[in-house]
Structures are given as structure tokens and as C-alpha cells.
Amino acid sequence: MNRTVGEAAHAVLTAADPRAKVKAARAAARDWRLGRLDFRFDVAMPDRPARPAVPELLPPNRMPKRGRGGSERGRIALIHSLAHIEFVAIDLAFDAVGRFGAEFPRGFTDDWMAVGADEAMHFALVERRLNRLGSFYGAMPAHDGLWEAAFATRHDAMARLAVVPMVLEARGLDVTPQTIERFASADDEPTVRILRRILTDEVRHVAAGTRWYGWACIRDSLDPASTWQALVSSYFRGIIKPPFNDSARAAAGLTRDFYGPLADMNVTGHTA
């Protein structure tokens, strides 16, 4: 009997060691692509994934300031933060599969398995770059804000899609071009190449979230933009604020009628 999708996703989430998690993610995505996993969701996902002993996880407001990445030390700190984001993103993708896949057509599992494989590859690239700069993943503290958002939306697939890909990952589209410029100005071409690859892939990831969110809105006869704004207001602790990479967001199907009204309200105190 084949492993199930639920078992494969659970194996990723319960792997604590970073390399074991990457290996489990690649195996799950490969087995799904090759038809080796049964389309069943028979294992409950953990509320929290397994984590290695380091990095130390701190609340976002206790994180040390990284600076702007001008010095080599600052660049290493920024790369470390990127490694942590990509590490958590592996779990976010497979948790979406295992927790919510039964609510959607098979294409949802197709998409998030592929996203999970991408995130594992991103983490491996960034970790390798850290090592070549004389550091390692876990050398510095990291914050747990990404998983806090996952935990808050663990009972609501639409809230998860609204907050994780359509807010948090979309923010990556906004800030990564400036991060690329910082590393380019420091003549760090290897990191620039990695970040460009990540930016290209993240457009597809935000697109997957936006597409399946839209599918759920059609299924439930909901207005996409106003429902998204209500979900984000309920489940997202931060604020929606510029600058926005409008072109990359639009390429992912996330148009300004979603986030513009919330951003305007945060600036002016009322809707435009």
C-alpha cells in the first residue's frame, strides 16, 4: 500500500533537522508527482512543526536589529533571516497540503507540493551560501511570526490562503527587489542570483494562493476582495502598508483592489 498524502506531509512537519526536512519535502513532492502517494488525508497535522535546537526563536519585537546589510556581518545576518523564512516556508506549504487538501480538488495538492519542493530548494541554496560565508543556520536568533500566522489560521483554509501567501509571501515580492539591490551594491553576485531565483518562484507561489482563494470564493459565493479584507483584518496582526511591488503582485493575480483599501485605511485612518 502506498503512503498517503497526509502521511507524507506529516513526515515533513515532524522532521526537526533542517537537512532531514529538506529530504522529506523533496521525497513527498517527488512521490506525489510520480503517483506514489494515495490521495488521502488520514493523519492530523501537528499544531507546531518540529524544530531544531537552534536557532533560538524570539518574538519579533525582541529580535536584534540587523542594520541595512552594508557590512559583511549585516549581510550574513540578513541571509540568516532569509534562511529561516525559507525553512519555515517548507512547513507552511506541507501543512497547507495535509491540513486543507481534502477541501480542494487535486490541483491544490499539485500546487502546494510543488511550492514545498521550491521552498526546500530555496532553503538549501541560502544555507549553502551562509556556510560559504563562514556561518550556519542557527548561528543567530530568528522570530516565529510566520508560524504564528499559520497557527492562527489552522482551522480556516480561506484565512490561511488570505494571510500566508496573499499577505506574508506577497510582502516578499515587495521587499526582495530592494534586498537584491543591497547585495548587488556589495558585489555579492552569488546571493543576488539566489534572490532572483527566489523572487521568480515566489510570484508563482503567491499566484497559487490567490488562485485557490478565488476558487473557494466562487465555491462559497463570496466577494473575493471584501472577504479577503475581512479575513486579513481578523487574522493578521500586522498592518498592510506600502511600498508595494504592484507589477509582481498583479502578475500573481493579487490586484490592488484587494490590498489598496486596507493600505489606505492604515495611512488615513479611514477607507478611501
C-alpha positions as CSV (number, residue, x, y, z in Angstrom):
1,M,0.0,0.0,0.0
2,N,1.3,3.5,-0.9
3,R,1.9,6.2,1.6
4,T,-0.8,8.8,1.7
5,V,-0.6,12.5,1.1
6,G,-1.4,13.0,4.8
7,E,1.5,10.8,5.9
8,A,3.9,12.4,3.5
9,A,3.0,15.9,4.7
10,H,3.2,14.8,8.3
11,A,6.7,13.4,7.7
12,V,7.9,16.9,6.6
13,L,6.4,18.7,9.6
14,T,7.8,16.3,12.1
15,A,11.3,16.4,10.7
16,A,13.3,18.7,13.0
17,D,16.8,18.6,11.5
18,P,16.9,21.0,8.5
19,R,18.5,18.5,6.1
20,A,16.0,15.8,7.1
21,K,13.2,18.3,6.5
22,V,14.6,19.2,3.1
23,K,14.9,15.5,2.3
24,A,11.4,14.7,3.4
25,A,10.0,17.6,1.4
26,R,11.7,16.5,-1.8
27,A,10.6,12.9,-1.3
28,A,7.0,14.0,-0.7
29,A,6.9,16.2,-3.8
30,R,8.6,13.5,-5.9
31,D,6.4,10.7,-4.8
32,W,3.3,12.8,-5.4
33,R,4.5,13.7,-8.9
34,L,5.2,10.1,-9.7
35,G,1.8,8.8,-8.5
36,R,3.3,7.0,-5.4
37,L,1.0,8.7,-2.9
38,D,-2.6,7.9,-2.3
39,F,-4.9,11.0,-2.3
40,R,-6.0,10.6,1.3
41,F,-5.6,12.8,4.3
42,D,-5.6,10.3,7.2
43,V,-3.1,11.9,9.5
44,A,-3.7,15.0,11.6
45,M,-1.1,17.8,11.2
46,P,0.7,19.0,14.3
47,D,-0.2,22.4,15.6
48,R,3.6,23.2,15.6
49,P,6.2,21.6,13.4
50,A,9.3,20.0,14.8
51,R,12.2,22.5,15.1
52,P,16.0,22.1,15.6
53,A,17.6,23.2,18.8
54,V,18.9,26.3,17.1
55,P,18.1,29.0,16.0
56,E,16.6,30.4,19.2
57,L,13.1,31.6,18.4
58,L,12.2,35.0,19.7
59,P,9.1,37.2,19.5
60,P,9.5,39.7,16.6
61,N,9.8,42.6,19.0
62,R,12.8,41.0,20.7
63,M,14.8,40.4,17.6
64,P,18.2,42.2,17.4
65,K,18.4,44.9,14.8
66,R,20.2,43.7,11.6
67,G,21.1,47.0,10.1
68,R,20.8,47.6,6.3
69,G,23.2,44.9,5.2
70,G,26.1,47.2,4.3
71,S,28.7,45.3,6.3
72,E,29.6,41.7,5.8
73,R,28.2,40.9,9.2
74,G,25.0,42.7,8.3
75,R,24.7,40.8,5.1
76,I,25.3,37.5,6.9
77,A,22.5,38.4,9.4
78,L,20.2,39.2,6.5
79,I,21.0,35.9,4.7
80,H,20.4,34.1,8.0
81,S,16.9,35.7,8.3
82,L,16.2,34.6,4.7
83,A,17.2,31.1,5.5
84,H,14.8,31.0,8.4
85,I,12.0,32.3,6.3
86,E,12.6,29.6,3.7
87,F,12.9,26.9,6.3
88,V,9.5,27.8,7.8
89,A,8.0,28.1,4.3
90,I,8.7,24.4,3.8
91,D,6.4,23.6,6.7
92,L,3.8,26.2,5.6
93,A,3.4,24.5,2.2
94,F,3.1,21.0,3.5
95,D,0.8,22.0,6.3
96,A,-1.5,23.5,3.7
97,V,-1.4,20.2,1.8
98,G,-2.0,18.0,4.8
99,R,-4.4,20.2,6.7
100,F,-6.6,21.6,3.9
101,G,-6.0,19.4,0.8
102,A,-9.2,17.4,1.4
103,E,-11.3,20.5,1.0
104,F,-10.0,21.2,-2.5
105,P,-9.5,19.4,-5.9
106,R,-6.3,17.5,-6.5
107,G,-4.8,20.6,-8.2
108,F,-4.4,22.2,-4.8
109,T,-2.2,19.4,-3.7
110,D,-0.3,19.6,-7.0
111,D,0.4,23.3,-6.4
112,W,1.4,23.1,-2.7
113,M,3.6,20.0,-3.2
114,A,5.4,22.0,-5.9
115,V,5.7,25.0,-3.7
116,G,7.0,22.9,-0.8
117,A,9.7,21.5,-3.1
118,D,10.7,25.0,-4.2
119,E,10.9,26.2,-0.6
120,A,13.2,23.2,0.3
121,M,15.4,24.1,-2.7
122,H,15.5,27.8,-1.6
123,F,16.5,26.9,1.9
124,A,19.2,24.6,0.7
125,L,20.6,27.4,-1.6
126,V,20.6,30.0,1.2
127,E,22.0,27.7,3.8
128,R,24.9,26.8,1.4
129,R,25.6,30.5,0.9
130,L,25.6,31.0,4.7
131,N,28.1,28.2,5.0
132,R,30.4,29.6,2.4
133,L,30.4,33.0,4.2
134,G,31.6,31.2,7.4
135,S,28.2,31.0,9.2
136,F,25.4,28.4,9.5
137,Y,21.7,28.2,10.0
138,G,21.1,28.6,13.7
139,A,24.0,30.9,14.4
140,M,21.6,33.7,15.2
141,P,18.2,34.1,16.7
142,A,15.1,34.0,14.5
143,H,11.5,35.0,15.0
144,D,8.4,32.8,14.9
145,G,6.0,35.2,13.3
146,L,5.4,33.1,10.2
147,W,4.3,30.1,12.2
148,E,2.2,32.3,14.5
149,A,0.1,33.2,11.4
150,A,-0.2,29.5,10.4
151,F,-1.3,28.6,13.9
152,A,-3.9,31.4,14.0
153,T,-5.4,30.2,10.7
154,R,-5.2,26.4,11.3
155,H,-9.0,25.9,11.3
156,D,-9.8,28.0,8.3
157,A,-8.5,27.3,4.8
158,M,-9.6,30.6,3.4
159,A,-8.0,32.6,6.2
160,R,-4.7,30.6,5.7
161,L,-4.7,31.4,2.0
162,A,-5.6,35.1,2.6
163,V,-2.8,35.6,5.2
164,V,0.1,33.4,4.3
165,P,0.5,33.5,0.5
166,M,-1.5,36.7,-0.1
167,V,0.0,38.8,2.7
168,L,3.2,37.3,4.0
169,E,4.6,35.9,0.8
170,A,3.3,38.9,-1.1
171,R,5.4,41.0,1.2
172,G,8.4,39.1,-0.1
173,L,7.6,40.3,-3.6
174,D,7.7,43.9,-2.2
175,V,11.0,43.8,-0.3
176,T,13.1,41.3,-2.3
177,P,14.0,43.8,-5.1
178,Q,15.5,46.2,-2.6
179,T,17.3,43.3,-0.9
180,I,18.8,42.3,-4.3
181,E,20.0,45.9,-4.8
182,R,21.8,45.8,-1.4
183,F,23.7,42.7,-2.2
184,A,24.4,43.9,-5.8
185,S,25.9,47.1,-4.3
186,A,28.2,44.9,-2.2
187,D,29.2,42.9,-5.3
188,D,27.7,39.7,-3.8
189,E,26.7,38.2,-7.0
190,P,26.1,34.7,-5.7
191,T,23.5,35.9,-3.2
192,V,21.9,38.1,-5.9
193,R,21.4,35.1,-8.2
194,I,19.8,33.2,-5.3
195,L,17.4,36.1,-4.5
196,R,16.5,36.5,-8.2
197,R,15.5,32.8,-8.3
198,I,13.5,33.1,-5.1
199,L,11.7,36.2,-6.4
200,T,10.7,34.5,-9.6
201,D,9.4,31.4,-7.8
202,E,7.5,33.5,-5.2
203,V,5.4,35.1,-7.9
204,R,4.1,31.6,-8.7
205,H,3.6,30.8,-5.0
206,V,1.5,33.9,-4.4
207,A,-0.4,33.1,-7.6
208,A,-1.2,29.6,-6.3
209,G,-2.6,31.1,-3.1
210,T,-4.6,33.7,-4.9
211,R,-6.0,31.2,-7.4
212,W,-7.2,28.8,-4.7
213,Y,-8.5,31.6,-2.6
214,G,-10.5,32.7,-5.6
215,W,-11.7,29.1,-6.2
216,A,-13.0,29.0,-2.6
217,C,-14.8,32.3,-3.0
218,I,-16.6,31.0,-6.1
219,R,-17.5,27.8,-4.3
220,D,-18.9,29.8,-1.3
221,S,-20.4,32.6,-3.4
222,L,-18.3,35.3,-1.7
223,D,-16.9,38.5,-3.0
224,P,-13.1,38.0,-3.2
225,A,-11.8,41.4,-2.3
226,S,-14.1,42.3,0.6
227,T,-13.9,38.8,2.1
228,W,-10.1,39.0,1.9
229,Q,-10.1,42.3,3.7
230,A,-12.3,40.9,6.4
231,L,-10.1,37.8,6.9
232,V,-6.9,39.8,7.0
233,S,-8.4,42.3,9.5
234,S,-9.4,39.3,11.7
235,Y,-6.3,37.1,11.4
236,F,-3.3,39.2,10.5
237,R,-1.6,41.1,13.4
238,G,0.4,43.4,11.3
239,I,-0.6,46.2,9.0
240,I,-0.8,46.4,5.2
241,K,1.4,49.2,4.1
242,P,3.5,50.3,1.1
243,P,5.8,50.1,-0.7
244,F,4.1,47.5,-2.9
245,N,5.5,45.7,-5.9
246,D,2.3,46.2,-7.8
247,S,3.6,44.6,-11.0
248,A,4.7,41.4,-9.3
249,R,1.6,41.3,-7.3
250,A,-0.6,41.8,-10.4
251,A,1.4,39.0,-12.2
252,A,0.3,36.7,-9.3
253,G,-3.3,37.8,-9.6
254,L,-3.2,39.9,-6.4
255,T,-4.6,43.2,-7.7
256,R,-4.8,46.4,-5.8
257,D,-8.5,46.2,-5.2
258,F,-7.5,43.6,-2.5
259,Y,-4.9,45.4,-0.5
260,G,-5.3,49.0,-1.6
261,P,-8.3,49.8,0.7
262,L,-6.6,48.3,3.8
263,A,-3.4,50.2,3.0
264,D,-5.3,53.4,2.5
265,M,-7.1,52.9,5.8
266,N,-3.8,52.4,7.6
267,V,-2.5,55.6,6.2
268,T,-5.5,57.8,6.6
269,G,-7.5,56.1,9.4
270,H,-10.5,55.5,7.1
271,T,-11.3,53.9,3.8
272,A,-10.8,55.9,0.7
